[in-house]
Amino acid sequence: VFTYETGAQLVARSIGTVSFDTSALGAGWTVGTLALTDDGNGTIYLTGLSKAGGSNTFANWIATFPGVGGLTGVGDDADGDGIDNGVENFFGTNPSISNSGLVAGAVGVNTFTFTHPQNATPASDLTAAYQWSKDLATFNAGGVTDGDNTKVDFTTQLDTPVAGTTTVTATVTGTATSKLFVNIKVTQN
């Protein structure tokens, strides 16, 4: 029997199936899509629980991942995968286990598509924005024209091509660029 930190117990675990006794949770808890994650060091984490009453904050979310240790800030990167904790929340990925982040897609004449995981309920006190750069030194917000008259706009398609994944198209107008880098910046409100 595995015990989650709230005192709730996993009743059974088999490959691909988890049974959960929600009676031990107490008032205010919601059970979403449960997932067991092994950190590779013998610790198994249970995700998919949330508590009502303002619990959809970054602080409450990061507290459900003891594997991050003291690296609990929005800009921290506890697992060293290059994706900070704020973006991990936006993606809905585990900040204590390395993830792949953005996945490049098709390149067109003036467009570039990429995908990323998407959290159905990101923390209410975080704001995410797509950014673009031609040199990895200066990043611009989507819709901003740089000094060379290059502008990049972002459009998103949630749950595309599958649920839990977002497809983003970056469209370049004005002066063309030979290189385009994209980034997601997450800030705490």
C-alpha positions in Angstrom: 0.0 0.0 0.0 1.4 3.4 -1.0 0.5 6.4 1.2 0.1 9.9 -0.2 1.1 12.8 2.1 -2.5 13.7 2.8 -3.0 10.4 4.5 -5.1 9.0 1.7 -4.1 5.5 0.7 -3.7 3.8 -2.7 -5.8 0.7 -2.4 -4.4 -1.2 -5.3 -1.9 -0.6 -8.1 -1.3 -2.6 -11.2 0.2 -1.7 -14.5 -2.1 0.9 -16.0 -4.6 0.9 -13.2 -4.9 2.8 -9.9 -7.7 2.4 -7.4 -7.9 5.2 -4.8 -9.8 5.4 -1.6 -11.0 9.1 -1.6 -12.7 8.8 1.8 -9.4 9.5 3.6 -9.0 12.8 1.8 -11.4 14.8 3.9 -13.5 17.8 2.8 -12.7 20.0 -0.2 -10.5 17.5 -2.2 -11.2 16.8 -5.9 -9.8 13.7 -7.6 -8.9 14.4 -11.2 -6.9 12.2 -13.5 -4.6 10.3 -11.2 -1.1 9.4 -12.2 1.7 7.6 -10.5 5.2 8.7 -11.3 8.4 7.0 -10.3 11.3 9.4 -9.8 13.8 6.7 -10.6 15.1 6.6 -7.0 12.4 4.4 -5.7 9.9 7.2 -4.7 6.5 7.1 -6.3 4.4 10.3 -6.5 0.7 10.6 -7.0 -0.6 13.5 -8.9 -4.2 14.5 -9.9 -5.5 15.8 -6.6 -6.6 19.3 -5.9 -8.2 21.1 -3.0 -11.0 23.7 -3.3 -10.9 27.2 -1.8 -8.1 28.9 -3.6 -5.9 25.8 -3.9 -5.3 26.4 -7.5 -2.2 28.5 -6.8 1.4 27.8 -7.8 2.4 27.4 -4.1 -0.2 24.7 -3.5 0.7 22.9 -6.8 4.5 22.9 -6.2 3.9 21.6 -2.6 2.5 18.3 -4.1 6.0 17.5 -5.6 8.3 16.8 -2.7 11.0 15.7 -5.1 11.8 19.4 -5.9 13.3 19.9 -2.4 13.9 23.5 -1.7 13.7 24.5 -5.4 10.1 25.6 -5.2 10.2 29.0 -7.0 8.5 29.8 -10.2 11.9 30.3 -11.9 13.6 27.3 -10.3 14.4 24.2 -12.3 14.5 21.4 -9.8 14.9 18.5 -12.3 17.5 20.4 -14.5 15.6 19.8 -17.7 15.8 23.5 -18.8 12.0 24.0 -18.0 11.4 26.1 -15.0 8.7 25.2 -12.4 6.3 27.8 -13.7 6.4 26.4 -17.2 6.1 22.9 -15.8 2.8 24.0 -14.1 1.6 25.5 -17.4 2.5 22.3 -19.2 1.0 20.1 -16.4 4.2 18.1 -16.1 6.1 16.9 -13.0 8.8 19.5 -12.0 10.9 16.8 -10.3 11.2 14.6 -13.4 12.8 15.7 -16.7 10.4 16.5 -19.5 10.9 17.3 -23.2 9.0 20.7 -23.3 8.4 22.2 -26.8 8.4 19.8 -29.7 9.2 21.3 -33.2 6.8 20.7 -36.0 6.4 21.9 -39.5 8.3 24.8 -41.0 6.6 26.8 -43.8 7.6 29.9 -45.8 6.5 32.3 -43.0 5.3 29.9 -40.3 6.6 27.5 -37.7 4.5 25.1 -35.6 5.4 23.4 -32.4 3.5 21.5 -29.7 3.7 21.3 -25.9 1.8 19.5 -23.1 -1.0 21.6 -21.6 -2.3 21.7 -18.1 -6.1 21.8 -18.2 -6.1 23.9 -14.9 -2.8 25.8 -14.7 -2.3 27.8 -11.4 -4.6 30.8 -11.2 -1.8 33.1 -10.1 0.5 32.4 -13.1 0.5 34.1 -16.5 2.1 32.4 -19.6 3.2 34.2 -22.8 4.9 33.0 -25.9 8.1 34.9 -26.9 10.3 34.9 -30.0 13.9 35.7 -30.8 16.2 35.7 -33.8 19.4 35.3 -31.7 18.6 33.8 -28.3 19.8 37.1 -26.7 16.8 39.3 -27.2 13.3 37.9 -26.8 10.2 39.7 -27.9 6.5 39.2 -26.9 4.2 37.8 -29.5 2.8 40.6 -31.7 5.8 42.9 -31.1 7.8 44.2 -34.1 11.5 44.4 -33.6 13.9 47.1 -34.9 14.4 45.1 -38.1 10.7 45.2 -38.8 10.2 41.5 -38.0 7.0 40.6 -36.2 5.9 37.2 -34.9 2.3 36.4 -33.9 1.3 33.2 -32.1 -2.0 31.3 -32.5 -2.9 28.3 -30.4 -5.1 25.2 -30.8 -5.8 23.6 -27.5 -6.2 19.8 -27.4 -4.6 19.5 -30.8 -3.6 17.0 -32.1 -4.7 15.1 -28.9 -6.2 16.1 -25.6 -3.7 17.6 -23.3 -1.5 18.9 -26.1 -1.4 22.4 -27.6 -0.3 23.2 -31.1 1.1 26.7 -31.6 1.7 28.4 -35.0 4.2 31.2 -35.1 3.6 33.5 -38.1 6.4 35.8 -39.2 5.4 39.1 -41.0 7.6 42.0 -42.1 11.2 41.3 -42.6 11.9 37.6 -42.9 14.4 35.9 -40.5 16.7 33.0 -41.2 16.3 31.7 -37.6 13.4 31.8 -35.2 13.6 30.7 -31.6 10.5 30.5 -29.3 10.1 30.5 -25.6 7.3 30.4 -23.0 7.7 32.8 -20.2 5.6 32.3 -17.1 5.3 35.0 -14.4 3.5 35.0 -11.1 0.8 37.6 -10.7 
